[in-house]
């Protein structure tokens, strides 16, 4: 069962009908949990027990870390006089705090161990063989290579880590196992996010509000927009991207740049389309998931890009990695180092591979340069004035987008041989004489200039939509949305490729 399939539509309608008929909170949560298990089991039934065990361990660790449990398990000292008894004093026990820290480290260590075991062990073994000359038995190496990671495991683990850290920092632990399991396996966000914190959605799960007409329309609208992004745009762009990168040896420099531009757009429409469908499905169930994209390709700095792209991942990296590393509190050099480390981790989080590491390194260095440039601008009125001038803003936007789209090359081609070949042919290389007939004329039934115009038309359309939203502050009314929903869904179904491709971020 995949999103935007007929099966998913029937599944969602069935869940909605049963969910809104239930009045008891326990029955509602039990229904959502069962639906989420069925949803995941339709894709990878063998990993359902693993997710349940991880969620149970996280729930138990959170209860043990919670400061409120101190009085229940620790002996209370008897006051010597009436003035010593302060009922509101927090438990001052160094041993207890050390125990909480050990529990936190144990819980995070278990999550990281599972993530590394499924996603990174094969890459670590291969890299060790290449760099250190270590040898691994062929049988063991083959087993590691063939190991398939559970869908959504990266998101699942990051949410577990965030929950444990939040509880350690003082947030209350989840009081009920059923509510926590429902949050963890909530099917709209289970596979590819958005990454959510337990304490931001617990109230929505515990206390259901009546479904308003405008709310239902907003949910359907997001699903329709997500269908257009995925089926009408991302999957058609994927045809150009896949054909071009599958024939790198014959591609010219212009072909590789065009394919890279198309891939950046494909990735955005594919992932933001998934998030739209996920958020729309959740809204229909009375749950608001956080926004994950906000016109990232119109960012005028790399820092602004990361405030607009995969926003919940950026929020996670800031709160649970960048700030614990020291953030910007220890001088400019340490700040730049922290930014680079955080972005390299972000690259590795997506998938093991040297290309993902380089992608993260590029973004980390770019963030460090931006931080240095920002520091210079604060000390130089002339520099600050230049970056606020239209020419400076255009230059900043151009440099930002060049960095972003250039880095996508390593994201799409994570193997050294592939991105090395692409880099060698990126400048001054003419295409093989057979490339254009095979890729453009035979595969796409259009010439390269025509394909370029189509891609730029998509970019212009994005700019137009952003202009209406930001400049004119125009928004569709709910009754216009409900009229357009069936039109958009029909267009997505009618104009979609004959075979829909899986979501890109399902691999992460």
DAPEPE-V185475 format. One record per residue. SS is DSSP state (alpha for helix, beta for strand, coil for the rest). BURIAL is I if it has 16 or more other C-alpha atoms within 10 Angstrom, else O. Layout:
# DAPEPE-V185475
ss = <SS/SS>
burial = <BURIAL/BURIAL>
This chain:
# DAPEPE-V185475
ss = <coil/coil/coil/coil/coil/alpha/alpha/alpha/alpha/alpha/alpha/alpha/alpha/alpha/alpha/alpha/alpha/alpha/alpha/coil/coil/coil/coil/coil/alpha/alpha/alpha/alpha/alpha/alpha/alpha/alpha/alpha/alpha/alpha/alpha/alpha/alpha/alpha/alpha/alpha/alpha/alpha/alpha/alpha/alpha/alpha/alpha/alpha/alpha/alpha/alpha/alpha/alpha/alpha/alpha/alpha/alpha/alpha/alpha/alpha/alpha/alpha/alpha/alpha/coil/alpha/alpha/alpha/alpha/alpha/alpha/alpha/coil/coil/coil/coil/coil/coil/coil/coil/alpha/alpha/alpha/coil/coil/coil/coil/coil/coil/coil/coil/coil/alpha/alpha/alpha/alpha/alpha/alpha/alpha/alpha/alpha/alpha/alpha/alpha/alpha/alpha/alpha/alpha/alpha/alpha/alpha/alpha/alpha/alpha/alpha/alpha/alpha/alpha/alpha/alpha/alpha/alpha/alpha/alpha/alpha/alpha/alpha/alpha/alpha/alpha/alpha/coil/coil/coil/coil/coil/alpha/alpha/alpha/alpha/alpha/alpha/alpha/alpha/alpha/coil/coil/coil/coil/coil/coil/alpha/alpha/alpha/alpha/alpha/alpha/alpha/alpha/alpha/alpha/alpha/alpha/alpha/alpha/alpha/alpha/coil/coil/coil/coil/coil/coil/coil/coil/alpha/alpha/alpha/alpha/alpha/alpha/alpha/alpha/coil/coil/alpha/alpha/alpha/alpha/coil/coil/coil/coil/coil/coil/coil/alpha/alpha/alpha/alpha/alpha/alpha/alpha/alpha/alpha/coil/coil/coil/coil/coil/coil/alpha/alpha/alpha/alpha/alpha/alpha/alpha/alpha/alpha/alpha/alpha/alpha/alpha/alpha/alpha/alpha/alpha/alpha/alpha/alpha/alpha/alpha/alpha/alpha/alpha/alpha/alpha/alpha/alpha/alpha/alpha/alpha/alpha/coil/coil/alpha/alpha/alpha/coil/coil/alpha/alpha/alpha/alpha/alpha/alpha/alpha/alpha/alpha/alpha/alpha/alpha/alpha/alpha/alpha/alpha/alpha/alpha/alpha/alpha/alpha/alpha/alpha/alpha/alpha/alpha/alpha/alpha/alpha/alpha/alpha/alpha/coil/coil/coil/coil/coil/coil/coil/coil/coil/coil/coil/alpha/alpha/alpha/coil/coil/coil/alpha/alpha/alpha/alpha/alpha/alpha/alpha/coil/coil/alpha/alpha/alpha/alpha/alpha/alpha/alpha/alpha/alpha/alpha/alpha/alpha/coil/coil/coil/coil/coil/coil/coil/coil/coil/alpha/alpha/alpha/alpha/alpha/alpha/alpha/alpha/alpha/alpha/alpha/alpha/alpha/alpha/alpha/alpha/alpha/alpha/alpha/coil/coil/coil/alpha/alpha/alpha/alpha/alpha/alpha/alpha/alpha/alpha/alpha/alpha/alpha/alpha/alpha/alpha/alpha/alpha/alpha/alpha/alpha/alpha/alpha/alpha/alpha/alpha/alpha/coil/alpha/alpha/alpha/alpha/alpha/alpha/alpha/alpha/coil/alpha/alpha/alpha/alpha/alpha/alpha/alpha/alpha/alpha/alpha/alpha/alpha/alpha/alpha/alpha/alpha/alpha/alpha/alpha/alpha/alpha/alpha/alpha/coil/coil/coil/alpha/alpha/alpha/alpha/alpha/alpha/alpha/alpha/alpha/coil/coil/coil/coil/coil/coil/coil/coil/coil/coil/alpha/alpha/alpha/alpha/alpha/alpha/alpha/alpha/alpha/coil/coil/coil/coil/alpha/alpha/alpha/alpha/alpha/alpha/alpha/alpha/alpha/alpha/alpha/alpha/alpha/alpha/alpha/alpha/alpha/alpha/alpha/alpha/alpha/alpha/alpha/alpha/coil/coil/coil/coil/coil/coil/alpha/alpha/alpha/alpha/alpha/alpha/alpha/alpha/alpha/alpha/alpha/alpha/alpha/alpha/alpha/alpha/alpha/alpha/coil/coil/coil/coil/coil/coil/coil/coil/alpha/alpha/alpha/alpha/coil>
burial = <O/O/I/I/O/O/O/O/O/O/O/I/O/O/I/O/O/O/I/O/O/O/O/O/O/O/O/I/I/I/I/I/I/I/I/I/I/I/I/I/O/O/O/O/O/O/O/I/O/O/I/O/O/I/I/I/I/I/I/O/I/I/I/I/I/I/I/I/O/I/O/O/O/O/O/O/O/O/O/O/O/O/O/O/O/O/O/O/O/O/O/O/O/O/O/I/I/O/O/I/O/O/I/I/O/O/I/I/O/I/I/O/O/I/I/I/O/I/I/I/I/I/I/O/I/I/O/O/O/O/O/O/O/O/O/O/O/O/O/O/O/O/O/I/I/O/O/O/I/I/I/I/I/I/I/I/I/I/I/I/I/I/I/I/I/I/I/I/O/O/I/I/I/I/O/O/O/O/I/I/I/I/I/I/I/I/I/I/I/I/I/I/I/I/I/I/I/I/I/O/O/I/O/O/I/O/O/O/O/O/O/O/O/O/I/I/I/I/I/I/I/I/I/I/I/I/I/I/I/I/I/I/I/I/I/I/I/I/I/I/I/O/I/I/I/O/O/I/O/I/I/I/I/I/I/I/I/I/I/I/I/I/I/I/I/I/I/I/I/I/I/I/I/I/I/I/I/I/I/I/I/I/I/I/I/I/I/I/I/I/I/I/I/I/O/I/I/I/I/I/I/I/I/O/I/I/I/I/I/I/I/I/I/I/I/I/I/I/I/I/I/I/O/O/I/O/I/I/O/O/O/O/O/O/I/I/I/I/I/I/I/I/I/I/I/I/I/I/I/I/I/I/I/I/I/I/I/I/I/I/I/I/I/I/I/I/I/I/O/I/I/O/O/O/O/O/I/O/O/O/O/O/I/I/O/O/I/O/O/O/O/I/I/O/O/I/I/I/O/I/I/O/I/I/I/I/I/I/I/I/I/I/I/I/O/O/O/I/I/O/O/I/O/O/I/I/O/O/O/O/I/O/O/O/I/I/O/O/I/I/O/O/O/I/O/O/O/I/O/O/I/I/O/O/I/O/O/O/O/O/O/O/O/O/O/I/O/O/O/O/O/O/O/O/O/O/O/I/O/O/I/I/O/O/I/O/O/I/I/O/I/I/I/O/O/I/O/O/O/O/O/O/I/O/I/O/I/I>
